[in-house]
Amino acid sequence: MKATCWMGPRKVELVDVPDPVILDDRDAIVRVTSTAICGSDLHLYDGYVPTMRKGDVLGHEFMGEVVDVGRAVTNLHVGDRVVVPFPIACGGCWSCKQGLWSLCENSNPNSGLAEKMWGSSTGGIFGYSHLVGGYAGGQAEYVRVPFADVGPLRIDDDSLTDEQVLFLTDVFPTGYMGAELCDIQPGDTVAVWGAGPVGQFAAASARLLGAEQVVVIDRLPYRLRMAEDHSEVVVLNYEEVDVREALRDLTAGRGPDACIDAVGMEAHHGSVPIEAFDKGKQAVRLQTERAHALRQAITCCRNGGTVSVMGVYGGVVDKFPMGSVMNRSLTIRTGQCHAHRYLRPLLQRIQQGDVDPTFIITHRMPLDEVAEGYELFKRKRDDCVKVVLTP
Amino acid sequence: MRNLPRFMTHLEEVEVIGGGLSRWVAAAPVGRTVAWRAELVEDEPGRRLSWRSLDGSEVPNRGSVDFTPAPGGRGTEVTVDLVFEPPAGAVGAAVARLFGEDPAQQVKDDLRRFKQVLEAGGVVRSDGTPEGTRTGRLLRQRPARPTGATGEAT
């Protein structure tokens, strides 16, 4: 089959690899009908996530048709249409039973690597480095889905298109969880850093969950326009305004009740020298992250407020404003999305018409053009927000 | 006991021969095997197992496994105590390599796979680690792509 393989920093290729086969009774094989490139794939693409190996198959946002099931999979049948959440979870461990699906205690066979890096391991993730399991991903014609009796959501409603349900795999639940972690109260202002797919869904979800005012911060006008067009939000371009001042003006000096970081480890900084200094330190691994968005989210948040971190971080952050967190009683809430929790409730939201997730799609391409898709998305060319690929 | 080789990867076979006795065969490098007989010392179902090898074993060893309820419904804590005495000579060298430089790591890997077998129904395999959790393989993984092989790869 054809599969998108990571061949080194800023190099992906569509390569012929063996078809996946059932390795465990709880596996299913899915023929991928739609897949997408995630913003977090760009961290792999740029080479900032350690433990990638040349030839790894990428992709953790995918859906398709079940073509084979292991003996223990009784809830799915050949021919079923399924959406597959990006974390791999066994369903039987304590974390899974607590609903902390992305922290499954059994699905990462390389937990020893993660323990060295993070202290304890997370669960496995499709196509997302050996640190989280070394699983082949779904930007391919076929994919093996472990624990298929737990993860995949069957889509029986044929009136829903692939594009309407594809983002249940990651970016919609991730944005939604970002808003949910803010524990939004009546009258709250929620500020979202990053108007990429996760930021767009975080902003839309904050409105759904009752925020009085939602502010979206980015530097790309086309992304800010997208947020304005699809959710009732105020937008701030950090290259044009002083974000902290603007947020204080919008909240009569209080600051946002909750701040969502939907940017992560490769944030840009408005100041060219600081951006260059931080990028240099990241290049020589004095720090693994450039955390401007997170720093600003922390310092802008109102006293006693919540900072919800959905942007991806891999290692250590330099110059972390802990004094601001401690002295002002901030709460930081974060995590890889426990996507399994949100599949059914968010499918219902889509079916009710509360959210039409297709608004983030800017590019549709055959899988053959995946290398071009990565470049477009990476360089933010042609007003790219989301690339959907069809094998 | 016959199921131990499922998650204790260095074991090839455990045969229960009755009367509290069992015969253990472990794989050693270069196609060798090491075998010993053990007797059950304690067997409290669901709580404690302990054993010791019989006199004349190539690898004298003894150990115990305790199962205790974790607080607040957090499952069961499993504690392994294992003592072995590597013999001198060629067999000793083979045994040393068998258990690696860090026998504790071997036991930790065994316990992790044991947890997978109990909670997830089997040893968990990825494309990069088709043989399942094995610390020695962490830094020399296959690429995360299908191997085309079925079943347990090596």
Interface residues (C-beta under 8 A of the other chain):
Chain A: A3 C5 V17 P18 D19 P20 V21 I22 L23 D24 D25 R26 T51 R53 K54 G55 D56 V57 A72 C90 G92 C93 W94 E105 N106 S107 N108 P109 N110 S111 G112 L113 G124 G127 H130 G133 G134 Y135 A136 G137 R144 P146 F147
Chain B: R74 G75 R112 K115 Q116 E119 A120 G121 G122 V124 R125 S126 D127 G128 T129 P130 G132 T133 T135 L138 Q141 R142 P143 A144 R145 P146 T147 G148 A149 T150 G151
